[in-house]
Protein backbone atom coordinates (compact mmCIF):
# COMPACT_ATOMS: atom_id res chain seq x y z
CA UNK A 1 0.00 0.00 0.00
CA UNK A 2 1.05 3.62 -0.52
CA UNK A 3 1.08 5.87 2.54
CA UNK A 4 -0.15 9.44 2.14
CA UNK A 5 1.84 11.09 4.93
CA UNK A 6 1.37 14.74 5.88
CA UNK A 7 4.46 16.99 5.84
CA UNK A 8 6.55 16.09 8.87
CA UNK A 9 7.72 18.71 11.34
CA UNK A 10 9.39 18.50 14.74
CA UNK A 11 6.12 18.00 16.57
CA UNK A 12 4.29 14.82 17.51
CA UNK A 13 1.41 13.82 15.26
CA UNK A 14 -0.71 10.84 14.36
CA UNK A 15 0.20 10.57 10.68
CA UNK A 16 -1.91 7.54 9.75
CA UNK A 17 -5.24 6.79 11.46
CA UNK A 18 -6.02 3.52 9.77
CA UNK A 19 -8.47 2.54 12.48
CA UNK A 20 -10.82 5.20 11.15
CA UNK A 21 -11.45 2.91 8.14
CA UNK A 22 -10.80 5.71 5.66
CA UNK A 23 -7.50 4.33 4.32
CA UNK A 24 -7.82 1.12 2.36
CA UNK A 25 -5.50 -1.58 3.67
CA UNK A 26 -4.65 0.32 6.87
CA UNK A 27 -7.66 -0.67 8.94
CA UNK A 28 -5.59 -2.62 11.47
CA UNK A 29 -2.99 0.00 12.41
CA UNK A 30 -2.18 3.61 13.23
CA UNK A 31 1.19 5.32 12.81
CA UNK A 32 2.45 7.87 15.34
CA UNK A 33 5.19 10.40 14.57
CA UNK A 34 7.26 10.86 17.73
CA UNK A 35 10.20 12.85 16.37
CA UNK A 36 12.61 11.51 15.35
CA UNK A 37 10.98 8.03 15.21
CA UNK A 38 7.84 6.45 13.78
CA UNK A 39 5.77 4.04 15.84
CA UNK A 40 3.48 1.65 13.95
CA UNK A 41 0.72 0.60 16.37
CA UNK A 42 -0.82 -2.66 15.11
CA UNK A 43 -4.14 -3.93 16.49
CA UNK A 44 -3.92 -7.18 14.51
CA UNK A 45 -0.97 -9.14 13.10
CA UNK A 46 0.62 -7.40 10.09
CA UNK A 47 1.85 -9.54 7.23
CA UNK A 48 5.57 -9.55 6.51
CA UNK A 49 4.87 -7.96 3.11
CA UNK A 50 2.78 -5.12 4.58
CA UNK A 51 5.38 -4.49 7.30
CA UNK A 52 8.09 -4.30 4.63
CA UNK A 53 6.04 -1.85 2.54
CA UNK A 54 5.39 0.43 5.51
CA UNK A 55 9.01 0.30 6.59
CA UNK A 56 10.36 1.19 3.14
CA UNK A 57 8.11 4.26 2.92
CA UNK A 58 8.85 5.47 6.44
CA UNK A 59 12.61 5.03 5.94
CA UNK A 60 12.40 7.29 2.89
CA UNK A 61 11.22 10.26 4.99
CA UNK A 62 14.24 12.55 5.64
CA UNK A 63 13.32 13.36 9.26
CA UNK A 64 12.71 9.74 10.29
CA UNK A 65 15.66 8.25 12.17
CA UNK A 66 14.06 5.06 13.48
CA UNK A 67 10.97 2.85 13.09
CA UNK A 68 9.28 0.73 15.78
CA UNK A 69 6.30 -1.64 15.77
CA UNK A 70 3.95 -2.12 18.71
CA UNK A 71 1.71 -5.20 18.70
CA UNK A 72 -1.38 -4.09 20.61
CA UNK A 73 -2.99 -7.47 19.84
CA UNK A 74 -0.44 -9.26 22.02
CA UNK A 75 -0.22 -9.44 25.84
CA UNK A 76 1.65 -6.43 27.30
CA UNK A 77 1.65 -4.77 23.83
CA UNK A 78 5.36 -5.41 23.10
CA UNK A 79 7.38 -2.95 21.00
CA UNK A 80 9.91 -4.18 18.43
CA UNK A 81 12.67 -2.13 16.81
CA UNK A 82 12.47 -2.41 13.00
CA UNK A 83 15.06 -0.01 11.62
CA UNK A 84 17.46 2.83 12.33
CA UNK A 85 18.03 4.42 15.70
CA UNK A 86 17.18 2.18 18.63
CA UNK A 87 16.72 5.22 20.87
CA UNK A 88 13.13 6.38 21.43
CA UNK A 89 12.48 9.99 22.47
CA UNK A 90 12.00 10.90 26.12
CA UNK A 91 9.91 13.97 25.24
CA UNK A 92 7.89 15.25 22.30
CA UNK A 93 6.47 18.66 21.39
CA UNK A 94 2.92 19.56 20.39
CA UNK A 95 1.65 23.10 19.73
CA UNK A 96 4.59 24.62 21.59
CA UNK A 97 4.32 22.41 24.69
CA UNK A 98 6.52 19.48 25.70
CA UNK A 99 5.36 16.13 27.07
CA UNK A 100 7.23 13.14 28.47
CA UNK A 101 6.78 9.91 26.51
CA UNK A 102 7.97 6.38 27.13
CA UNK A 103 7.72 3.91 24.26
CA UNK A 104 7.64 0.22 25.09
CA UNK A 105 7.14 0.31 28.85
CA UNK A 106 3.36 0.53 28.90
CA UNK A 107 0.54 -0.02 26.42
CA UNK A 108 0.22 3.76 25.96
CA UNK A 109 3.27 5.98 25.64
CA UNK A 110 1.95 8.96 27.61
CA UNK A 111 0.10 11.20 25.15
CA UNK A 112 -2.99 10.47 23.04
CA UNK A 113 -2.25 12.25 19.78
CA UNK A 114 -5.82 12.11 18.48
CA UNK A 115 -6.69 14.53 21.33
CA UNK A 116 -4.38 17.29 20.03
CA UNK A 117 -7.31 19.59 19.14
CA UNK A 118 -8.76 19.05 22.62
CA UNK A 119 -5.56 20.17 24.34
CA UNK A 120 -5.33 23.19 22.05
CA UNK A 121 -8.96 24.11 22.84
CA UNK A 122 -8.29 23.87 26.59
CA UNK A 123 -5.23 26.11 26.24
CA UNK A 124 -7.30 28.72 24.44
CA UNK A 125 -10.18 28.64 26.96
CA UNK A 126 -8.48 28.42 30.36
CA UNK A 127 -7.39 31.95 31.19
CA UNK A 128 -8.21 32.81 34.84
CA UNK A 129 -10.23 29.60 35.20
CA UNK A 130 -10.47 27.01 37.95
CA UNK A 131 -10.18 23.65 36.14
CA UNK A 132 -11.04 20.07 37.13
CA UNK A 133 -9.31 17.36 35.09
CA UNK A 134 -10.98 13.96 35.57
CA UNK A 135 -9.14 10.78 34.50
CA UNK A 136 -6.15 13.03 34.08
CA UNK A 137 -3.58 10.32 33.16
CA UNK A 138 -0.29 12.22 32.57
CA UNK A 139 -2.06 15.59 32.85
CA UNK A 140 -1.82 16.77 29.25
CA UNK A 141 -4.94 18.89 29.75
CA UNK A 142 -3.44 20.41 32.92
CA UNK A 143 -0.32 21.41 30.99
CA UNK A 144 -2.47 23.04 28.31
CA UNK A 145 -4.70 24.76 30.89
CA UNK A 146 -1.88 26.27 32.95
CA UNK A 147 -0.03 27.28 29.77
CA UNK A 148 -3.27 29.02 28.80
CA UNK A 149 -3.41 31.00 32.06
CA UNK A 150 -5.57 28.84 34.35
CA UNK A 151 -5.55 29.89 38.00
CA UNK A 152 -5.68 26.30 39.31
CA UNK A 153 -6.10 22.75 38.03
CA UNK A 154 -7.22 19.75 40.10
CA UNK A 155 -6.12 16.44 38.55
CA UNK A 156 -7.57 13.10 39.64
CA UNK A 157 -6.55 9.65 38.43
CA UNK A 158 -6.21 6.26 40.08
CA UNK A 159 -2.63 5.94 38.77
CA UNK A 160 -0.22 7.81 41.02
CA UNK A 161 2.58 6.96 38.58
CA UNK A 162 0.73 8.76 35.77
CA UNK A 163 0.14 11.77 38.02
CA UNK A 164 3.86 11.87 38.82
CA UNK A 165 4.55 12.12 35.08
CA UNK A 166 1.95 14.90 34.99
CA UNK A 167 3.89 16.90 37.57
CA UNK A 168 7.05 16.33 35.52
CA UNK A 169 5.22 17.58 32.41
CA UNK A 170 4.39 20.87 34.13
CA UNK A 171 8.00 21.34 35.22
CA UNK A 172 9.22 20.36 31.75
CA UNK A 173 7.33 23.38 30.41
CA UNK A 174 8.51 25.62 33.27
CA UNK A 175 4.90 25.99 34.41
CA UNK A 176 3.98 26.68 38.03
CA UNK A 177 3.16 23.27 39.52
CA UNK A 178 1.84 25.03 42.64
CA UNK A 179 -1.22 25.81 40.53
CA UNK A 180 -1.93 22.07 40.27
CA UNK A 181 -3.24 19.51 42.74
CA UNK A 182 -2.86 15.78 42.16
CA UNK A 183 -5.25 13.25 43.69
CA UNK A 184 -4.42 9.58 43.18
CA UNK A 185 -7.90 8.46 44.21
CA UNK A 186 -10.95 6.58 43.00
CA UNK A 187 -13.09 9.27 41.39
CA UNK A 188 -16.38 7.75 42.54
CA UNK A 189 -15.29 7.98 46.18
CA UNK A 190 -13.96 11.53 45.85
CA UNK A 191 -16.85 13.81 44.87
CA UNK A 192 -16.90 15.52 48.27
CA UNK A 193 -13.16 16.20 48.17
CA UNK A 194 -13.42 17.60 44.64
CA UNK A 195 -16.34 19.88 45.53
CA UNK A 196 -14.23 21.47 48.31
CA UNK A 197 -11.88 22.84 45.65
CA UNK A 198 -14.69 24.05 43.37
CA UNK A 199 -16.76 25.36 41.87
CA UNK A 200 -14.97 24.87 38.57
CA UNK A 201 -15.17 27.06 35.49
CA UNK A 202 -14.08 24.11 33.34
CA UNK A 203 -14.49 20.39 33.99
CA UNK A 204 -12.79 17.94 31.60
CA UNK A 205 -13.91 14.31 31.49
CA UNK A 206 -11.88 12.00 29.26
CA UNK A 207 -12.53 8.53 30.68
CA UNK A 208 -11.32 5.20 29.32
CA UNK A 209 -13.94 3.44 27.22
CA UNK A 210 -13.51 0.38 29.41
CA UNK A 211 -11.23 -0.41 32.32
CA UNK A 212 -11.83 -3.79 33.89
CA UNK A 213 -12.99 -3.47 37.47
CA UNK A 214 -13.01 0.34 37.59
CA UNK A 215 -14.90 1.89 34.66
CA UNK A 216 -17.60 0.73 32.26
CA UNK A 217 -18.59 3.60 30.01
CA UNK A 218 -22.31 2.81 29.59
CA UNK A 219 -22.85 2.45 33.32
CA UNK A 220 -20.35 4.90 34.76
CA UNK A 221 -20.31 7.91 32.41
CA UNK A 222 -23.88 8.90 33.35
CA UNK A 223 -22.77 8.77 37.01
CA UNK A 224 -20.10 11.38 36.22
CA UNK A 225 -22.51 13.60 34.28
CA UNK A 226 -24.93 13.50 37.24
CA UNK A 227 -22.28 15.22 39.39
CA UNK A 228 -21.46 18.04 36.96
CA UNK A 229 -24.08 20.57 38.14
CA UNK A 230 -22.65 20.40 41.68
CA UNK A 231 -19.09 20.86 40.39
CA UNK A 232 -19.55 23.62 37.81
CA UNK A 233 -19.86 27.34 38.39
CA UNK A 234 -22.79 29.13 36.80
CA UNK A 235 -22.05 29.24 33.08
CA UNK A 236 -19.13 26.88 33.68
CA UNK A 237 -18.04 24.60 30.84
CA UNK A 238 -17.92 20.81 30.70
CA UNK A 239 -15.74 19.15 28.06
CA UNK A 240 -17.01 15.59 27.63
CA UNK A 241 -14.85 13.18 25.66
CA UNK A 242 -15.88 9.75 24.39
CA UNK A 243 -13.67 7.26 22.57
CA UNK A 244 -15.86 4.16 22.63
CA UNK A 245 -16.29 3.24 18.93
CA UNK A 246 -19.54 1.39 19.63
CA UNK A 247 -21.21 4.49 21.11
CA UNK A 248 -22.36 7.57 19.21
CA UNK A 249 -22.54 11.23 20.20
CA UNK A 250 -26.18 10.54 21.02
CA UNK A 251 -25.07 8.47 24.01
CA UNK A 252 -23.56 11.61 25.59
CA UNK A 253 -26.49 13.79 24.58
CA UNK A 254 -28.96 11.34 26.09
CA UNK A 255 -26.93 11.02 29.29
CA UNK A 256 -26.78 14.79 29.69
CA UNK A 257 -30.51 15.17 28.99
CA UNK A 258 -31.24 12.53 31.63
CA UNK A 259 -28.68 13.34 34.35
CA UNK A 260 -27.86 17.06 33.93
CA UNK A 261 -30.48 18.73 31.70
CA UNK A 262 -29.24 22.20 32.65
CA UNK A 263 -26.15 21.59 30.50
CA UNK A 264 -26.47 23.02 27.00
CA UNK A 265 -24.40 21.82 24.03
CA UNK A 266 -22.43 24.75 22.61
CA UNK A 267 -19.69 23.16 20.48
CA UNK A 268 -18.45 19.91 18.95
CA UNK A 269 -14.70 19.79 18.46
CA UNK A 270 -13.13 18.75 15.18
CA UNK A 271 -10.52 16.03 15.17
CA UNK A 272 -6.97 16.63 13.88
CA UNK A 273 -6.87 16.72 10.07
CA UNK A 274 -5.00 13.39 9.92
CA UNK A 275 -7.50 11.57 12.17
CA UNK A 276 -10.08 10.64 9.56
CA UNK A 277 -13.22 8.69 10.45
CA UNK A 278 -15.93 7.22 8.21
CA UNK A 279 -18.63 8.89 10.29
CA UNK A 280 -18.77 11.73 12.86
CA UNK A 281 -19.96 9.11 15.34
CA UNK A 282 -16.88 6.93 14.91
CA UNK A 283 -13.72 7.25 16.97
CA UNK A 284 -13.05 10.15 19.32
CA UNK A 285 -15.91 12.52 20.10
CA UNK A 286 -15.52 15.75 22.11
CA UNK A 287 -18.63 17.75 23.06
CA UNK A 288 -18.58 21.08 24.92
CA UNK A 289 -21.49 21.98 27.24
CA UNK A 290 -22.32 25.11 29.22
CA UNK A 291 -23.93 25.00 32.65
CA UNK A 292 -27.07 27.12 32.20
CA UNK A 293 -29.25 26.73 35.30
CA UNK A 294 -32.75 28.14 34.96
N, C-alpha and C positions, 0 to 999 in steps of 0.2 A: 504494500500500500504506500501511497505518497502522502507524507505529512504536510499540512499547510500551517507552518509555524508563524506566529506573529514576529515582528522584529524584536530581537532580544536586546535588553538593556541590563544594567546592573541592579535590577530590582526583581524580587521574587514574583513569580507569576505561574498560574496554571496555564500551560500552553496548549495542552490537548485535554479536552473533557469528553473522552469517548463514552463515558457512562451516561451522557445526555442523549445518546442514540441519534446524534445528528451527523456523525462521521462514520461512513460505511467501513466496516472492518475493524473499528476501534472500540466496539461496544464493551469490551472486557477490560479496558485499562484507561487510566489518566496518565498524563505526564506533567511533572512539576519542575519548573525551572528554579533552582536554588543556587544562584550564581556562586561558583563557576561550574556547577554540576547539574546534570539532568537526572531525575528520579522517575523511572517508569513504575507506576503502581498498578499491578495486575490483580484483578479480582477473580481470575480464572487462569488456568495454565495457558501460557503463550507457546505457540509452536516454535520450533527452532528457526524455521524460515521467517516467521513474522518477527521474532526477536532480532534476527540478523538484519532484516530490512530497517527496523526502527533504529538499530545501532548505527548502521551505515549513514543514515540521514542525520542523526544527532551528532555524530563525529564530524560531519562536514560543516557544522556551524562554528564560525571562528571563535566565539566566546566560550564554547563548551570545552571544559578541560577534563571532564570525567563523566561516566554514565553508570548508573546503578539500577538494579531491578529489585522491587519489593513484591513478594508473593503474599498478597493479603488473603489468598485462599488457603494458605497453610497455617498451622498452629504457630503462634508467636510472630507471624508476619515477617519472616526472615528477609534480610536485605543482602543482595549479592552484587559484588563489584563486577562490571562487565568490561570496562575499558578506561584507559587514561589514569588520571590522578586517583589514588585510593583515599585521598583526604576529603572528607565531607565538610561543609562549612559549619562553623559554630554559631554564626549569626547571618541573618539576611536583612535586606532593606525593603521597605514597601511604603510608598508615598512619603518618603522623607523620615520614616521612623525605623528603628532597628529592633529585631526580635531574635532571641536565642532559638536555635533549632538543634535537634539531635537526631540524626538519621541512623536507624538501625537498632536503637535501644528499645523503643516502644513502637506500638502499632502506628501512632501518629507522631509526627516529628516536631510538633509544638505550635504550628500556625496553620489554620485552615484557609487556604488561598482563595477558595470560592467565596469567602466572606470579606474580600478586600473592599467592596463597595460599602459594606456595613460599617467597617472600621472608619472609612473615610467620612461616612455620614455622621457617625458619632463625634468625630473630631470637629466637624463643622457645626455641630449643634450642642456643644457642651459648655460653652463659655458661662462662667458664674453659676453652674448648675451643681446640685447635689445628686450623685449618680449611684444607682444600685446595679451591680453586675452579677446576675445569677448564673450559676454553672460557669464560673469565670475561667476555668482551665488555666492557661498561662497568662491570663489577664490582658490579652490583646486589646479588648475594648477599653480597659482602664488606661492603658498607654495612650490610646487615641483620645480618650476623654480628657486626661490631664494635659496632654499636648495641646488640646483645644481650649484649655482655660478652665476646666472644671474646678470647683472649689474643693470637692471631696468625692471619693469613690469608695464604696463598700463592695468588696469582692467576697463571694462565698462559693466554695467548692469542697467536695468531700476529700479531694486529693491535696494534702498539705505539700507534697512534692511539687505539684503543678503551681500552687500558690507561691512557693519559694522561687520558682522560675519567673513568675509574674513580678515579684519584687525586683529580681535581677533585671527584668526587662525595663522597669521604670528607671533604675540606676543606669542601665546601658544608654538610655536616652537623656541622661542628666536631668530627669524629672524629679520633682519633690515627692519622695515616697512617704513623707509625713501626711500627704493629702489622701493616702490610701489606707484602708483597713483590710485585713485578710482574715477571714473566718473559715477554718477547715472543719466545717460542721455539716451535718445532714440538714438540708434546706427545710424539710418538712417538720423539723423539730426546732426551728430557729426563727419563726415569724415574729415572736415577741422581741427577740434581740434585734432583729432588723428594723422593726418599727421604732425602736428607741433612737436609732440614728436617722430616722426620716423626719418629715416626709421627703420624698425624692422627686426631683424635677424630671428625672429620666430613669426608667427601669428597663434593663436589657435582660431578656430571657432567651438564651440559646441552648436549650437542653439537648442531650443526646436523644436520638430517636428511640433507642432501647438500650438499657443497661441492666443486665440481669441482676435481680435482687434489689435494685434501687430506683429504677425509673422505667415506667412503661408509658409511652407517650399518650395513648388514647385515654388511659385512666388518670394519669398524673398531671398532664398539662392543664386540664380544666381546674384542678386543685390550685395550681399556681395563679391562673387568671382570676380565680375567686378572691385571692388576696390583694390584687392590684389596687382596688379602690382604697384600701386602708394603708397602702404604701405610698401612693402618689399624692403630690400636691394638687391643688386645684389647677386645672389646665396642664398638669404634668403629662409627660409623654411615655408611652410604653412601646418598646421595640420588641416585637414577638417574632422569633425565628423558628422555622420548621424545616427539617431536612429528612423527613420520613417520606420516601418516594411513593409509598402506598396511600398517603393522605394528601388531600388537596387544600388549597387556600380556604375552601369552605369549612373545613374542620375547625380552623382558627376562628373564622367568622361566627360559626355556630356556637363555639365555646364562649366567645366573648358575649354574644347575644344572650346566652343562658346564664353565665356566671358573673358578668360585669357589664350590664347593658349601658352603663353611663360612659363607656369607652366608645369613641367615635373614630372610625377609620379615616385617616387623613392622607396616607401615602403608601404606595407599594414600591419597594426598592428594586431597581434593575440589578441584574447580575453583571459581573465583569464580562466584557465583550467576548472573551474566549470561552466563557462557560455557557455553551449553547445547550438548550433543552428542546425537545420536541414540542412541549406544551408548557404554558406558564405554570401549570400545576405540577410539573415534574421537578425533581431536584430541590434545591434550596429556595425557600420562600421567606421573605422578610416583610412584615406588615407593620406600619407605624400607626399607633392609636393615640388619641388625646383624651384625657380625663375631663369630661364635661358634665359634672353633676348638675342636676336640674336646679 
